Amino acid sequence: MIKIEEHVSLRAYNTFGIEAKARYFCTISSEDQLIELLNTPEYKNQPHLLLGGGSNILFTKDYEGLVIKVNLKGIEVINHSADTISVNVKSGEVWHEFVMYCVQQQWGGVENLSLIPGTVGAAPIQNIGAYGVEIKDVVEYVDGIDLKTGKQKTFTNTECNFGYRESIFKHDLKEKIFISSVTLTLTTNNHILNTSYGAITSILAENKKSPSIKTISDAVVNIRRSKLPDPLVIGNAGSFFKTQPFN
Ligand SMILES: Cc1cc2nc3c(=O)[nH]c(=O)nc-3n(C[C@H](O)[C@H](O)[C@H](O)COP(=O)(O)OP(=O)(O)OC[C@H]3O[C@@H](n4cnc5c(N)ncnc54)[C@H](O)[C@@H]3O)c2cc1C
């Protein structure tokens, strides 16, 4: 049975480390739990906020509704072809941990997106991007649940309407869909490495390393660490290209 807590501190759940309280708070670890939640009075009678890693949310005061912490876990290869695989990743997986897993498995496509904070489920919402790559380049489809009807929905890459830090989930479907998993096409052979960003090229040249999934990921991690403080040490929300204040 789903556990709904009251007056929960959100400090550990946002990268600014802001002390705000949620009137109601619950953690969702499966699609079934979400469906169960949709029928509770706590969900029906007040506003709700889906929360991934809290790295793109700025709390300015307590949240007088229900905060739903997304915690679905799992990574599964669901299809193979000669040079590619389809990987289904549940929305509560930590994005960077997933990228590290891909690097370890020698799966190409997300190495330039190393060290971006947050969860897999939030990644398509603003079409996360860095160092010449965006998640839209590898998304096959996004699975979600309609928060009004509880029905499962699948959005193909085209249906996601991806743009620069944009997608349909920030516009027509804003706050209407619970993203439950993202399926990505990654390369297993003949990787298409993107070293177009000068800083990556310079690091590889300096360290006399030839481009590979691992060396690119390492270079991106080094560049990012030199530019931005670790949110675990100094609270921050990265670059303010489109970060949303939260009231
Ligand atoms: C240090 C730092 C560096 C960053 N660098 C980059 C960068 O290089 N490139 C980049 O693109 N972004 C960057 N960001 C922004 C951030 O990493 C991304 O926006 C990330 O995708 C947010 O993920 P999250 O899980 O923390 O989302 P949250 O902040 O928890 O939520 C963001 C939004 O998504 C919604 N949401 C979350 N999960 C779900 C779900 N499962 N279903 C439906 N809605 C959901 C929330 O309701 C909210 O509206 C950076 C942030 C920080 C702190």
The ligand as an SDF file (V2000), in Angstrom:
LIG
                    3D

 53 58  0  0  0  0  0  0  0  0999 V2000
   24.8300   21.5400  -11.7850 C   0  0  0  0  0  0  0  0  0  0  0  0
   23.7530   21.3990  -12.8390 C   0  0  0  0  0  0  0  0  0  0  0  0
   24.1230   21.2680  -14.1810 C   0  0  0  0  0  0  0  0  0  0  0  0
   23.1470   21.1170  -15.1740 C   0  0  0  0  0  0  0  0  0  0  0  0
   23.5640   20.9630  -16.4640 N   0  0  0  0  0  0  0  0  0  0  0  0
   22.6490   20.7920  -17.4450 C   0  0  0  0  0  0  0  0  0  0  0  0
   23.0590   20.6050  -18.8220 C   0  0  0  0  0  0  0  0  0  0  0  0
   24.2520   20.5950  -19.1310 O   0  0  0  0  0  0  0  0  0  0  0  0
   22.1090   20.4250  -19.7580 N   0  0  0  0  0  0  0  0  0  0  0  0
   20.7770   20.4030  -19.4400 C   0  0  0  0  0  0  0  0  0  0  0  0
   19.9700   20.2190  -20.3590 O   0  0  0  0  0  0  0  0  0  0  0  0
   20.3620   20.5750  -18.1680 N   0  0  0  0  0  0  0  0  0  0  0  0
   21.2540   20.7690  -17.1660 C   0  0  0  0  0  0  0  0  0  0  0  0
   20.8350   20.9550  -15.8700 N   0  0  0  0  0  0  0  0  0  0  0  0
   19.3980   20.9310  -15.5690 C   0  0  0  0  0  0  0  0  0  0  0  0
   18.8920   19.5700  -15.0530 C   0  0  0  0  0  0  0  0  0  0  0  0
   19.9550   18.6830  -14.8880 O   0  0  0  0  0  0  0  0  0  0  0  0
   17.8990   18.9540  -16.0520 C   0  0  0  0  0  0  0  0  0  0  0  0
   16.8180   19.8220  -16.2620 O   0  0  0  0  0  0  0  0  0  0  0  0
   17.3600   17.6100  -15.5310 C   0  0  0  0  0  0  0  0  0  0  0  0
   16.7220   16.9410  -16.5940 O   0  0  0  0  0  0  0  0  0  0  0  0
   16.3950   17.7840  -14.3800 C   0  0  0  0  0  0  0  0  0  0  0  0
   16.1330   16.4970  -13.8600 O   0  0  0  0  0  0  0  0  0  0  0  0
   15.4810   16.2920  -12.4440 P   0  0  0  0  0  0  0  0  0  0  0  0
   15.1880   14.8320  -12.2960 O   0  0  0  0  0  0  0  0  0  0  0  0
   16.3310   16.8880  -11.3860 O   0  0  0  0  0  0  0  0  0  0  0  0
   14.1210   17.0980  -12.5960 O   0  0  0  0  0  0  0  0  0  0  0  0
   13.3170   17.9140  -11.4870 P   0  0  0  0  0  0  0  0  0  0  0  0
   14.0520   19.1920  -11.1850 O   0  0  0  0  0  0  0  0  0  0  0  0
   12.9820   17.0400  -10.3450 O   0  0  0  0  0  0  0  0  0  0  0  0
   11.9900   18.2400  -12.3050 O   0  0  0  0  0  0  0  0  0  0  0  0
   12.0340   19.0700  -13.4420 C   0  0  0  0  0  0  0  0  0  0  0  0
   10.6280   19.1020  -14.0850 C   0  0  0  0  0  0  0  0  0  0  0  0
   10.3050   17.8140  -14.5880 O   0  0  0  0  0  0  0  0  0  0  0  0
    9.1060   17.3000  -13.9770 C   0  0  0  0  0  0  0  0  0  0  0  0
    9.3150   15.8580  -13.8160 N   0  0  0  0  0  0  0  0  0  0  0  0
   10.3260   15.2340  -13.1800 C   0  0  0  0  0  0  0  0  0  0  0  0
   10.2280   13.9020  -13.3230 N   0  0  0  0  0  0  0  0  0  0  0  0
    9.1220   13.6650  -14.0640 C   0  0  0  0  0  0  0  0  0  0  0  0
    8.4670   12.4790  -14.5540 C   0  0  0  0  0  0  0  0  0  0  0  0
    8.9500   11.2470  -14.3250 N   0  0  0  0  0  0  0  0  0  0  0  0
    7.3450   12.6250  -15.2940 N   0  0  0  0  0  0  0  0  0  0  0  0
    6.8390   13.8580  -15.5760 C   0  0  0  0  0  0  0  0  0  0  0  0
    7.3870   15.0100  -15.1210 N   0  0  0  0  0  0  0  0  0  0  0  0
    8.5190   14.9110  -14.3770 C   0  0  0  0  0  0  0  0  0  0  0  0
    8.9680   18.0790  -12.6820 C   0  0  0  0  0  0  0  0  0  0  0  0
    7.6220   18.1360  -12.2540 O   0  0  0  0  0  0  0  0  0  0  0  0
    9.5190   19.4350  -13.0780 C   0  0  0  0  0  0  0  0  0  0  0  0
    8.5370   20.1880  -13.7550 O   0  0  0  0  0  0  0  0  0  0  0  0
   21.7700   21.1090  -14.8320 C   0  0  0  0  0  0  0  0  0  0  0  0
   21.4020   21.2250  -13.4850 C   0  0  0  0  0  0  0  0  0  0  0  0
   22.3740   21.3720  -12.5020 C   0  0  0  0  0  0  0  0  0  0  0  0
   21.9720   21.4610  -11.0570 C   0  0  0  0  0  0  0  0  0  0  0  0
  1  2  1  0
  2  3  1  0
  2 52  2  0
  3  4  2  0
  4  5  1  0
  4 50  1  0
  5  6  2  0
  6  7  1  0
  6 13  1  0
  7  8  2  0
  7  9  1  0
  9 10  1  0
 10 11  2  0
 10 12  1  0
 12 13  2  0
 13 14  1  0
 14 15  1  0
 14 50  1  0
 15 16  1  0
 16 17  1  0
 16 18  1  0
 18 19  1  0
 18 20  1  0
 20 21  1  0
 20 22  1  0
 22 23  1  0
 23 24  1  0
 24 25  2  0
 24 26  1  0
 24 27  1  0
 27 28  1  0
 28 29  2  0
 28 30  1  0
 28 31  1  0
 31 32  1  0
 32 33  1  0
 33 34  1  0
 33 48  1  0
 34 35  1  0
 35 36  1  0
 35 46  1  0
 36 37  1  0
 36 45  1  0
 37 38  2  0
 38 39  1  0
 39 40  1  0
 39 45  2  0
 40 41  1  0
 40 42  2  0
 42 43  1  0
 43 44  2  0
 44 45  1  0
 46 47  1  0
 46 48  1  0
 48 49  1  0
 50 51  2  0
 51 52  1  0
 52 53  1  0
M  END
$$$$
